[in-house]
């Protein structure tokens, strides 16, 4: 497996986990300000976008390597 493919998969999984943490735990606690869930959401989205871009690069370069 390519390192880019492994990194892309890990980034997408971590982004999804952060999104689930935000929904499950942080938004249920009323004492937390709106700043922290927003930062976690932004980080989650950025990680998923980077993971998808790396995945698309791996798919585009798959035929070239063989």
N, CA, C, O and CB atoms as a CASP TS submission, in Angstrom:
PFRMAT TS
TARGET T0000
AUTHOR 0000-0000-0000
METHOD Language model
MODEL 1
PARENT N/A
ATOM      1  N   UNK     1       0.831  -1.194   0.000  1.00  0.00           N
ATOM      2  CA  UNK     1       0.000   0.000   0.000  1.00  0.00           C
ATOM      3  C   UNK     1       0.866   1.244   0.000  1.00  0.00           C
ATOM      4  O   UNK     1       1.968   1.259   0.547  1.00  0.00           O
ATOM      5  CB  UNK     1      -0.940   0.005   1.204  1.00  0.00           C
ATOM      6  N   UNK     2       0.356   2.256  -0.607  1.00  0.00           N
ATOM      7  CA  UNK     2       1.056   3.516  -0.671  1.00  0.00           C
ATOM      8  C   UNK     2       0.915   4.262   0.658  1.00  0.00           C
ATOM      9  O   UNK     2      -0.106   4.161   1.337  1.00  0.00           O
ATOM     10  CB  UNK     2       0.525   4.365  -1.833  1.00  0.00           C
ATOM     11  N   UNK     3       1.954   5.005   1.011  1.00  0.00           N
ATOM     12  CA  UNK     3       1.904   5.801   2.242  1.00  0.00           C
ATOM     13  C   UNK     3       0.810   6.860   2.156  1.00  0.00           C
ATOM     14  O   UNK     3       0.148   7.161   3.149  1.00  0.00           O
ATOM     15  CB  UNK     3       3.265   6.468   2.512  1.00  0.00           C
ATOM     16  N   UNK     4       0.627   7.421   0.964  1.00  0.00           N
ATOM     17  CA  UNK     4      -0.416   8.433   0.798  1.00  0.00           C
ATOM     18  C   UNK     4      -1.800   7.854   1.031  1.00  0.00           C
ATOM     19  O   UNK     4      -2.667   8.514   1.603  1.00  0.00           O
ATOM     20  CB  UNK     4      -0.342   9.045  -0.591  1.00  0.00           C
ATOM     21  N   UNK     5      -2.006   6.634   0.594  1.00  0.00           N
ATOM     22  CA  UNK     5      -3.301   5.986   0.784  1.00  0.00           C
ATOM     23  C   UNK     5      -3.577   5.720   2.262  1.00  0.00           C
ATOM     24  O   UNK     5      -4.697   5.910   2.737  1.00  0.00           O
ATOM     25  CB  UNK     5      -3.359   4.678  -0.005  1.00  0.00           C
ATOM     26  N   UNK     6      -2.556   5.282   2.977  1.00  0.00           N
ATOM     27  CA  UNK     6      -2.706   5.031   4.410  1.00  0.00           C
ATOM     28  C   UNK     6      -2.957   6.330   5.157  1.00  0.00           C
ATOM     29  O   UNK     6      -3.825   6.386   6.028  1.00  0.00           O
ATOM     30  CB  UNK     6      -1.461   4.330   4.971  1.00  0.00           C
ATOM     31  N   UNK     7      -2.213   7.369   4.828  1.00  0.00           N
ATOM     32  CA  UNK     7      -2.396   8.669   5.481  1.00  0.00           C
ATOM     33  C   UNK     7      -3.770   9.236   5.179  1.00  0.00           C
ATOM     34  O   UNK     7      -4.418   9.793   6.065  1.00  0.00           O
ATOM     35  CB  UNK     7      -1.312   9.655   5.034  1.00  0.00           C
ATOM     36  N   UNK     8      -4.226   9.100   3.933  1.00  0.00           N
ATOM     37  CA  UNK     8      -5.554   9.595   3.566  1.00  0.00           C
ATOM     38  C   UNK     8      -6.644   8.886   4.353  1.00  0.00           C
ATOM     39  O   UNK     8      -7.588   9.520   4.823  1.00  0.00           O
ATOM     40  CB  UNK     8      -5.796   9.418   2.070  1.00  0.00           C
ATOM     41  N   UNK     9      -6.516   7.589   4.496  1.00  0.00           N
ATOM     42  CA  UNK     9      -7.501   6.825   5.262  1.00  0.00           C
ATOM     43  C   UNK     9      -7.501   7.239   6.720  1.00  0.00           C
ATOM     44  O   UNK     9      -8.566   7.405   7.315  1.00  0.00           O
ATOM     45  CB  UNK     9      -7.227   5.330   5.145  1.00  0.00           C
ATOM     46  N   UNK    10      -6.331   7.408   7.303  1.00  0.00           N
ATOM     47  CA  UNK    10      -6.228   7.827   8.700  1.00  0.00           C
ATOM     48  C   UNK    10      -6.817   9.214   8.895  1.00  0.00           C
ATOM     49  O   UNK    10      -7.527   9.447   9.873  1.00  0.00           O
ATOM     50  CB  UNK    10      -4.768   7.807   9.162  1.00  0.00           C
ATOM     51  N   UNK    11      -6.539  10.142   7.983  1.00  0.00           N
ATOM     52  CA  UNK    11      -7.073  11.500   8.111  1.00  0.00           C
ATOM     53  C   UNK    11      -8.602  11.510   8.041  1.00  0.00           C
ATOM     54  O   UNK    11      -9.258  12.224   8.800  1.00  0.00           O
ATOM     55  CB  UNK    11      -6.493  12.402   7.014  1.00  0.00           C
ATOM     56  N   UNK    12      -9.156  10.727   7.143  1.00  0.00           N
ATOM     57  CA  UNK    12     -10.618  10.673   7.028  1.00  0.00           C
ATOM     58  C   UNK    12     -11.230  10.073   8.292  1.00  0.00           C
ATOM     59  O   UNK    12     -12.249  10.562   8.780  1.00  0.00           O
ATOM     60  CB  UNK    12     -11.037   9.849   5.788  1.00  0.00           C
ATOM     61  N   UNK    13     -10.618   9.022   8.820  1.00  0.00           N
ATOM     62  CA  UNK    13     -11.143   8.391  10.034  1.00  0.00           C
ATOM     63  C   UNK    13     -11.042   9.333  11.227  1.00  0.00           C
ATOM     64  O   UNK    13     -11.989   9.441  12.007  1.00  0.00           O
ATOM     65  CB  UNK    13     -10.390   7.086  10.330  1.00  0.00           C
ATOM     66  N   UNK    14      -9.914  10.016  11.382  1.00  0.00           N
ATOM     67  CA  UNK    14      -9.749  10.960  12.498  1.00  0.00           C
ATOM     68  C   UNK    14     -10.736  12.113  12.372  1.00  0.00           C
ATOM     69  O   UNK    14     -11.286  12.570  13.374  1.00  0.00           O
ATOM     70  CB  UNK    14      -8.302  11.503  12.546  1.00  0.00           C
ATOM     71  N   UNK    15     -10.966  12.588  11.152  1.00  0.00           N
ATOM     72  CA  UNK    15     -11.949  13.649  10.941  1.00  0.00           C
ATOM     73  C   UNK    15     -13.352  13.216  11.345  1.00  0.00           C
ATOM     74  O   UNK    15     -14.093  13.984  11.959  1.00  0.00           O
ATOM     75  CB  UNK    15     -11.946  14.082   9.488  1.00  0.00           C
ATOM     76  N   UNK    16     -13.712  11.990  11.001  1.00  0.00           N
ATOM     77  CA  UNK    16     -15.028  11.471  11.387  1.00  0.00           C
ATOM     78  C   UNK    16     -15.139  11.279  12.893  1.00  0.00           C
ATOM     79  O   UNK    16     -16.191  11.543  13.474  1.00  0.00           O
ATOM     80  CB  UNK    16     -15.304  10.151  10.678  1.00  0.00           C
ATOM     81  N   UNK    17     -14.066  10.821  13.530  1.00  0.00           N
ATOM     82  CA  UNK    17     -14.079  10.648  14.985  1.00  0.00           C
ATOM     83  C   UNK    17     -14.239  11.989  15.684  1.00  0.00           C
ATOM     84  O   UNK    17     -14.997  12.100  16.648  1.00  0.00           O
ATOM     85  CB  UNK    17     -12.792   9.954  15.459  1.00  0.00           C
ATOM     86  N   UNK    18     -13.533  13.009  15.207  1.00  0.00           N
ATOM     87  CA  UNK    18     -13.687  14.343  15.794  1.00  0.00           C
ATOM     88  C   UNK    18     -15.107  14.868  15.625  1.00  0.00           C
ATOM     89  O   UNK    18     -15.648  15.508  16.526  1.00  0.00           O
ATOM     90  CB  UNK    18     -12.695  15.319  15.162  1.00  0.00           C
ATOM     91  N   UNK    19     -15.700  14.602  14.487  1.00  0.00           N
ATOM     92  CA  UNK    19     -17.073  15.027  14.256  1.00  0.00           C
ATOM     93  C   UNK    19     -18.036  14.319  15.210  1.00  0.00           C
ATOM     94  O   UNK    19     -18.952  14.942  15.746  1.00  0.00           O
ATOM     95  CB  UNK    19     -17.473  14.759  12.803  1.00  0.00           C
ATOM     96  N   UNK    20     -17.829  13.034  15.419  1.00  0.00           N
ATOM     97  CA  UNK    20     -18.676  12.288  16.351  1.00  0.00           C
ATOM     98  C   UNK    20     -18.476  12.754  17.788  1.00  0.00           C
ATOM     99  O   UNK    20     -19.435  12.830  18.557  1.00  0.00           O
ATOM    100  CB  UNK    20     -18.386  10.795  16.247  1.00  0.00           C
ATOM    101  N   UNK    21     -17.244  13.063  18.151  1.00  0.00           N
ATOM    102  CA  UNK    21     -16.975  13.583  19.499  1.00  0.00           C
ATOM    103  C   UNK    21     -17.691  14.904  19.701  1.00  0.00           C
ATOM    104  O   UNK    21     -18.272  15.145  20.759  1.00  0.00           O
ATOM    105  CB  UNK    21     -15.460  13.759  19.731  1.00  0.00           C
ATOM    106  N   UNK    22     -17.651  15.754  18.696  1.00  0.00           N
ATOM    107  CA  UNK    22     -18.308  17.052  18.807  1.00  0.00           C
ATOM    108  C   UNK    22     -19.809  16.889  18.999  1.00  0.00           C
ATOM    109  O   UNK    22     -20.410  17.556  19.841  1.00  0.00           O
ATOM    110  CB  UNK    22     -18.026  17.901  17.568  1.00  0.00           C
ATOM    111  N   UNK    23     -20.405  16.013  18.228  1.00  0.00           N
ATOM    112  CA  UNK    23     -21.848  15.817  18.309  1.00  0.00           C
ATOM    113  C   UNK    23     -22.236  15.109  19.609  1.00  0.00           C
ATOM    114  O   UNK    23     -23.209  15.493  20.258  1.00  0.00           O
ATOM    115  CB  UNK    23     -22.342  15.013  17.102  1.00  0.00           C
ATOM    116  N   UNK    24     -21.493  14.098  19.982  1.00  0.00           N
ATOM    117  CA  UNK    24     -21.876  13.262  21.113  1.00  0.00           C
ATOM    118  C   UNK    24     -21.619  13.907  22.469  1.00  0.00           C
ATOM    119  O   UNK    24     -22.484  13.893  23.345  1.00  0.00           O
ATOM    120  CB  UNK    24     -21.146  11.965  21.042  1.00  0.00           C
ATOM    121  N   UNK    25     -20.439  14.466  22.636  1.00  0.00           N
ATOM    122  CA  UNK    25     -20.041  14.895  23.963  1.00  0.00           C
ATOM    123  C   UNK    25     -20.088  16.400  24.175  1.00  0.00           C
ATOM    124  O   UNK    25     -20.662  16.870  25.158  1.00  0.00           O
ATOM    125  CB  UNK    25     -18.678  14.411  24.241  1.00  0.00           C
ATOM    126  N   UNK    26     -19.506  17.143  23.286  1.00  0.00           N
ATOM    127  CA  UNK    26     -19.309  18.564  23.534  1.00  0.00           C
ATOM    128  C   UNK    26     -20.608  19.353  23.434  1.00  0.00           C
ATOM    129  O   UNK    26     -20.846  20.252  24.241  1.00  0.00           O
ATOM    130  CB  UNK    26     -18.298  19.121  22.563  1.00  0.00           C
ATOM    131  N   UNK    27     -21.444  19.033  22.463  1.00  0.00           N
ATOM    132  CA  UNK    27     -22.676  19.794  22.318  1.00  0.00           C
ATOM    133  C   UNK    27     -23.700  19.470  23.400  1.00  0.00           C
ATOM    134  O   UNK    27     -24.628  20.248  23.622  1.00  0.00           O
ATOM    135  CB  UNK    27     -23.275  19.538  20.963  1.00  0.00           C
ATOM    136  N   UNK    28     -23.543  18.334  24.074  1.00  0.00           N
ATOM    137  CA  UNK    28     -24.465  18.003  25.151  1.00  0.00           C
ATOM    138  C   UNK    28     -24.119  18.721  26.448  1.00  0.00           C
ATOM    139  O   UNK    28     -24.986  18.905  27.302  1.00  0.00           O
ATOM    140  CB  UNK    28     -24.475  16.514  25.380  1.00  0.00           C
ATOM    141  N   UNK    29     -22.880  19.122  26.602  1.00  0.00           N
ATOM    142  CA  UNK    29     -22.471  19.853  27.796  1.00  0.00           C
ATOM    143  C   UNK    29     -22.762  21.330  27.554  1.00  0.00           C
ATOM    144  O   UNK    29     -22.201  21.932  26.639  1.00  0.00           O
ATOM    145  CB  UNK    29     -20.951  19.614  28.128  1.00  0.00           C
ATOM    146  N   UNK    30     -23.615  21.902  28.349  1.00  0.00           N
ATOM    147  CA  UNK    30     -24.031  23.293  28.153  1.00  0.00           C
ATOM    148  C   UNK    30     -22.989  24.291  28.668  1.00  0.00           C
ATOM    149  O   UNK    30     -23.039  25.472  28.324  1.00  0.00           O
ATOM    150  CB  UNK    30     -25.363  23.538  28.851  1.00  0.00           C
ATOM    151  N   UNK    31     -22.051  23.821  29.485  1.00  0.00           N
ATOM    152  CA  UNK    31     -21.063  24.731  30.069  1.00  0.00           C
ATOM    153  C   UNK    31     -19.980  25.122  29.068  1.00  0.00           C
ATOM    154  O   UNK    31     -19.284  26.118  29.268  1.00  0.00           O
ATOM    155  CB  UNK    31     -20.424  24.091  31.292  1.00  0.00           C
ATOM    156  N   UNK    32     -19.833  24.359  28.008  1.00  0.00           N
ATOM    157  CA  UNK    32     -18.814  24.636  27.004  1.00  0.00           C
ATOM    158  C   UNK    32     -19.302  25.754  26.094  1.00  0.00           C
ATOM    159  O   UNK    32     -20.447  25.747  25.643  1.00  0.00           O
ATOM    160  CB  UNK    32     -18.479  23.364  26.182  1.00  0.00           C
ATOM    161  N   UNK    33     -18.435  26.701  25.833  1.00  0.00           N
ATOM    162  CA  UNK    33     -18.823  27.799  24.949  1.00  0.00           C
ATOM    163  C   UNK    33     -18.946  27.303  23.509  1.00  0.00           C
ATOM    164  O   UNK    33     -18.591  26.164  23.207  1.00  0.00           O
ATOM    165  CB  UNK    33     -17.800  28.952  25.034  1.00  0.00           C
ATOM    166  N   UNK    34     -19.439  28.146  22.641  1.00  0.00           N
ATOM    167  CA  UNK    34     -19.608  27.771  21.233  1.00  0.00           C
ATOM    168  C   UNK    34     -18.287  27.744  20.474  1.00  0.00           C
ATOM    169  O   UNK    34     -18.229  27.247  19.349  1.00  0.00           O
ATOM    170  CB  UNK    34     -20.562  28.731  20.552  1.00  0.00           C
ATOM    171  N   UNK    35     -17.240  28.267  21.073  1.00  0.00           N
ATOM    172  CA  UNK    35     -15.949  28.363  20.409  1.00  0.00           C
ATOM    173  C   UNK    35     -15.317  26.986  20.212  1.00  0.00           C
ATOM    174  O   UNK    35     -14.816  26.691  19.127  1.00  0.00           O
ATOM    175  CB  UNK    35     -15.014  29.259  21.209  1.00  0.00           C
ATOM    176  N   UNK    36     -15.331  26.152  21.231  1.00  0.00           N
ATOM    177  CA  UNK    36     -14.656  24.855  21.170  1.00  0.00           C
ATOM    178  C   UNK    36     -15.315  23.910  20.157  1.00  0.00           C
ATOM    179  O   UNK    36     -14.598  23.315  19.352  1.00  0.00           O
ATOM    180  CB  UNK    36     -14.650  24.207  22.553  1.00  0.00           C
ATOM    181  N   UNK    37     -16.641  23.743  20.157  1.00  0.00           N
ATOM    182  CA  UNK    37     -17.227  22.873  19.117  1.00  0.00           C
ATOM    183  C   UNK    37     -16.991  23.381  17.702  1.00  0.00           C
ATOM    184  O   UNK    37     -16.858  22.591  16.768  1.00  0.00           O
ATOM    185  CB  UNK    37     -18.714  22.730  19.346  1.00  0.00           C
ATOM    186  N   UNK    38     -16.940  24.699  17.543  1.00  0.00           N
ATOM    187  CA  UNK    38     -16.682  25.261  16.219  1.00  0.00           C
ATOM    188  C   UNK    38     -15.269  24.948  15.756  1.00  0.00           C
ATOM    189  O   UNK    38     -15.065  24.596  14.594  1.00  0.00           O
ATOM    190  CB  UNK    38     -16.905  26.770  16.226  1.00  0.00           C
ATOM    191  N   UNK    39     -14.292  25.071  16.644  1.00  0.00           N
ATOM    192  CA  UNK    39     -12.905  24.751  16.294  1.00  0.00           C
ATOM    193  C   UNK    39     -12.772  23.268  15.949  1.00  0.00           C
ATOM    194  O   UNK    39     -12.097  22.913  14.983  1.00  0.00           O
ATOM    195  CB  UNK    39     -11.950  25.120  17.456  1.00  0.00           C
ATOM    196  N   UNK    40     -13.412  22.406  16.735  1.00  0.00           N
ATOM    197  CA  UNK    40     -13.357  20.966  16.454  1.00  0.00           C
ATOM    198  C   UNK    40     -14.012  20.656  15.115  1.00  0.00           C
ATOM    199  O   UNK    40     -13.513  19.808  14.374  1.00  0.00           O
ATOM    200  CB  UNK    40     -14.045  20.166  17.579  1.00  0.00           C
ATOM    201  N   UNK    41     -15.110  21.317  14.788  1.00  0.00           N
ATOM    202  CA  UNK    41     -15.770  21.116  13.500  1.00  0.00           C
ATOM    203  C   UNK    41     -14.869  21.548  12.350  1.00  0.00           C
ATOM    204  O   UNK    41     -14.771  20.849  11.342  1.00  0.00           O
ATOM    205  CB  UNK    41     -17.091  21.886  13.452  1.00  0.00           C
ATOM    206  N   UNK    42     -14.216  22.687  12.492  1.00  0.00           N
ATOM    207  CA  UNK    42     -13.318  23.183  11.437  1.00  0.00           C
ATOM    208  C   UNK    42     -12.151  22.224  11.234  1.00  0.00           C
ATOM    209  O   UNK    42     -11.796  21.915  10.096  1.00  0.00           O
ATOM    210  CB  UNK    42     -12.790  24.594  11.788  1.00  0.00           C
ATOM    211  N   UNK    43     -11.549  21.750  12.329  1.00  0.00           N
ATOM    212  CA  UNK    43     -10.433  20.804  12.225  1.00  0.00           C
ATOM    213  C   UNK    43     -10.901  19.509  11.562  1.00  0.00           C
ATOM    214  O   UNK    43     -10.192  18.945  10.728  1.00  0.00           O
ATOM    215  CB  UNK    43      -9.833  20.508  13.626  1.00  0.00           C
ATOM    216  N   UNK    44     -12.077  19.043  11.926  1.00  0.00           N
ATOM    217  CA  UNK    44     -12.630  17.825  11.337  1.00  0.00           C
ATOM    218  C   UNK    44     -12.823  17.975   9.833  1.00  0.00           C
ATOM    219  O   UNK    44     -12.463  17.084   9.064  1.00  0.00           O
ATOM    220  CB  UNK    44     -13.958  17.471  12.001  1.00  0.00           C
ATOM    221  N   UNK    45     -13.385  19.087   9.422  1.00  0.00           N
ATOM    222  CA  UNK    45     -13.615  19.320   7.993  1.00  0.00           C
ATOM    223  C   UNK    45     -12.302  19.415   7.230  1.00  0.00           C
ATOM    224  O   UNK    45     -12.178  18.859   6.139  1.00  0.00           O
ATOM    225  CB  UNK    45     -14.432  20.597   7.785  1.00  0.00           C
ATOM    226  N   UNK    46     -11.322  20.114   7.793  1.00  0.00           N
ATOM    227  CA  UNK    46     -10.024  20.259   7.129  1.00  0.00           C
ATOM    228  C   UNK    46      -9.345  18.899   6.969  1.00  0.00           C
ATOM    229  O   UNK    46      -8.802  18.600   5.906  1.00  0.00           O
ATOM    230  CB  UNK    46      -9.113  21.219   7.924  1.00  0.00           C
ATOM    231  N   UNK    47      -9.372  18.073   8.020  1.00  0.00           N
ATOM    232  CA  UNK    47      -8.758  16.748   7.938  1.00  0.00           C
ATOM    233  C   UNK    47      -9.433  15.882   6.881  1.00  0.00           C
ATOM    234  O   UNK    47      -8.763  15.173   6.131  1.00  0.00           O
ATOM    235  CB  UNK    47      -8.819  16.053   9.296  1.00  0.00           C
ATOM    236  N   UNK    48     -10.744  15.940   6.825  1.00  0.00           N
ATOM    237  CA  UNK    48     -11.453  15.134   5.835  1.00  0.00           C
ATOM    238  C   UNK    48     -11.181  15.620   4.407  1.00  0.00           C
ATOM    239  O   UNK    48     -11.042  14.803   3.496  1.00  0.00           O
ATOM    240  CB  UNK    48     -12.952  15.161   6.118  1.00  0.00           C
ATOM    241  N   UNK    49     -11.107  16.908   4.206  1.00  0.00           N
ATOM    242  CA  UNK    49     -10.818  17.442   2.862  1.00  0.00           C
ATOM    243  C   UNK    49      -9.422  17.031   2.421  1.00  0.00           C
ATOM    244  O   UNK    49      -9.230  16.603   1.283  1.00  0.00           O
ATOM    245  CB  UNK    49     -10.950  18.985   2.841  1.00  0.00           C
ATOM    246  N   UNK    50      -8.442  17.158   3.318  1.00  0.00           N
ATOM    247  CA  UNK    50      -7.075  16.751   2.978  1.00  0.00           C
ATOM    248  C   UNK    50      -7.027  15.252   2.681  1.00  0.00           C
ATOM    249  O   UNK    50      -6.350  14.826   1.746  1.00  0.00           O
ATOM    250  CB  UNK    50      -6.097  17.104   4.128  1.00  0.00           C
ATOM    251  N   UNK    51      -7.744  14.452   3.476  1.00  0.00           N
ATOM    252  CA  UNK    51      -7.781  13.011   3.240  1.00  0.00           C
ATOM    253  C   UNK    51      -8.395  12.659   1.904  1.00  0.00           C
ATOM    254  O   UNK    51      -7.890  11.781   1.203  1.00  0.00           O
ATOM    255  CB  UNK    51      -8.543  12.328   4.337  1.00  0.00           C
ATOM    256  N   UNK    52      -9.470  13.323   1.540  1.00  0.00           N
ATOM    257  CA  UNK    52     -10.120  13.062   0.246  1.00  0.00           C
ATOM    258  C   UNK    52      -9.214  13.490  -0.910  1.00  0.00           C
ATOM    259  O   UNK    52      -9.137  12.793  -1.922  1.00  0.00           O
ATOM    260  CB  UNK    52     -11.479  13.804   0.161  1.00  0.00           C
ATOM    261  N   UNK    53      -8.536  14.616  -0.773  1.00  0.00           N
ATOM    262  CA  UNK    53      -7.618  15.064  -1.820  1.00  0.00           C
ATOM    263  C   UNK    53      -6.481  14.064  -2.007  1.00  0.00           C
ATOM    264  O   UNK    53      -6.131  13.722  -3.137  1.00  0.00           O
ATOM    265  CB  UNK    53      -7.052  16.454  -1.481  1.00  0.00           C
ATOM    266  N   UNK    54      -5.898  13.590  -0.890  1.00  0.00           N
ATOM    267  CA  UNK    54      -4.841  12.581  -1.002  1.00  0.00           C
ATOM    268  C   UNK    54      -5.356  11.288  -1.627  1.00  0.00           C
ATOM    269  O   UNK    54      -4.654  10.646  -2.409  1.00  0.00           O
ATOM    270  CB  UNK    54      -4.244  12.288   0.371  1.00  0.00           C
ATOM    271  N   UNK    55      -6.567  10.915  -1.284  1.00  0.00           N
ATOM    272  CA  UNK    55      -7.171   9.717  -1.863  1.00  0.00           C
ATOM    273  C   UNK    55      -7.364   9.874  -3.370  1.00  0.00           C
ATOM    274  O   UNK    55      -7.100   8.942  -4.129  1.00  0.00           O
ATOM    275  CB  UNK    55      -8.515   9.416  -1.187  1.00  0.00           C
ATOM    276  N   UNK    56      -7.819  11.034  -3.801  1.00  0.00           N
ATOM    277  CA  UNK    56      -7.984  11.286  -5.233  1.00  0.00           C
ATOM    278  C   UNK    56      -6.649  11.292  -5.964  1.00  0.00           C
ATOM    279  O   UNK    56      -6.563  10.825  -7.100  1.00  0.00           O
ATOM    280  CB  UNK    56      -8.697  12.610  -5.455  1.00  0.00           C
ATOM    281  N   UNK    57      -5.600  11.819  -5.320  1.00  0.00           N
ATOM    282  CA  UNK    57      -4.266  11.798  -5.923  1.00  0.00           C
ATOM    283  C   UNK    57      -3.778  10.356  -6.080  1.00  0.00           C
ATOM    284  O   UNK    57      -3.185  10.003  -7.099  1.00  0.00           O
ATOM    285  CB  UNK    57      -3.267  12.615  -5.067  1.00  0.00           C
ATOM    286  N   UNK    58      -4.031   9.529  -5.066  1.00  0.00           N
ATOM    287  CA  UNK    58      -3.646   8.111  -5.162  1.00  0.00           C
ATOM    288  C   UNK    58      -4.385   7.413  -6.292  1.00  0.00           C
ATOM    289  O   UNK    58      -3.791   6.622  -7.025  1.00  0.00           O
ATOM    290  CB  UNK    58      -3.922   7.388  -3.839  1.00  0.00           C
ATOM    291  N   UNK    59      -5.668   7.696  -6.440  1.00  0.00           N
ATOM    292  CA  UNK    59      -6.452   7.083  -7.509  1.00  0.00           C
ATOM    293  C   UNK    59      -5.968   7.560  -8.874  1.00  0.00           C
ATOM    294  O   UNK    59      -5.876   6.768  -9.811  1.00  0.00           O
ATOM    295  CB  UNK    59      -7.943   7.403  -7.333  1.00  0.00           C
ATOM    296  N   UNK    60      -5.657   8.853  -8.991  1.00  0.00           N
ATOM    297  CA  UNK    60      -5.206   9.399 -10.269  1.00  0.00           C
ATOM    298  C   UNK    60      -3.855   8.838 -10.667  1.00  0.00           C
ATOM    299  O   UNK    60      -3.592   8.645 -11.854  1.00  0.00           O
ATOM    300  CB  UNK    60      -5.136  10.913 -10.202  1.00  0.00           C
ATOM    301  N   UNK    61      -2.990   8.572  -9.692  1.00  0.00           N
ATOM    302  CA  UNK    61      -1.636   8.085  -9.999  1.00  0.00           C
ATOM    303  C   UNK    61      -1.538   6.560  -9.978  1.00  0.00           C
ATOM    304  O   UNK    61      -0.444   6.018 -10.137  1.00  0.00           O
ATOM    305  CB  UNK    61      -0.640   8.669  -9.010  1.00  0.00           C
ATOM    306  N   UNK    62      -2.630   5.873  -9.788  1.00  0.00           N
ATOM    307  CA  UNK    62      -2.592   4.406  -9.676  1.00  0.00           C
ATOM    308  C   UNK    62      -2.139   3.751 -10.987  1.00  0.00           C
ATOM    309  O   UNK    62      -1.313   2.837 -10.965  1.00  0.00           O
ATOM    310  CB  UNK    62      -3.979   3.868  -9.276  1.00  0.00           C
ATOM    311  N   UNK    63      -2.661   4.201 -12.105  1.00  0.00           N
ATOM    312  CA  UNK    63      -2.304   3.605 -13.386  1.00  0.00           C
ATOM    313  C   UNK    63      -0.893   3.983 -13.831  1.00  0.00           C
ATOM    314  O   UNK    63      -0.257   3.247 -14.586  1.00  0.00           O
ATOM    315  CB  UNK    63      -3.302   4.022 -14.441  1.00  0.00           C
ATOM    316  N   UNK    64      -0.417   5.107 -13.370  1.00  0.00           N
ATOM    317  CA  UNK    64       0.906   5.581 -13.784  1.00  0.00           C
ATOM    318  C   UNK    64       2.012   4.694 -13.207  1.00  0.00           C
ATOM    319  O   UNK    64       3.008   4.436 -13.883  1.00  0.00           O
ATOM    320  CB  UNK    64       1.114   7.042 -13.341  1.00  0.00           C
ATOM    321  N   UNK    65       1.850   4.225 -11.969  1.00  0.00           N
ATOM    322  CA  UNK    65       2.880   3.433 -11.324  1.00  0.00           C
ATOM    323  C   UNK    65       3.028   2.043 -11.945  1.00  0.00           C
ATOM    324  O   UNK    65       4.122   1.480 -11.926  1.00  0.00           O
ATOM    325  CB  UNK    65       2.578   3.307  -9.855  1.00  0.00           C
ATOM    326  N   UNK    66       1.983   1.496 -12.479  1.00  0.00           N
ATOM    327  CA  UNK    66       2.055   0.137 -13.023  1.00  0.00           C
ATOM    328  C   UNK    66       2.480   0.095 -14.450  1.00  0.00           C
ATOM    329  O   UNK    66       2.582  -0.985 -15.032  1.00  0.00           O
ATOM    330  CB  UNK    66       0.749  -0.537 -12.896  1.00  0.00           C
TER
END
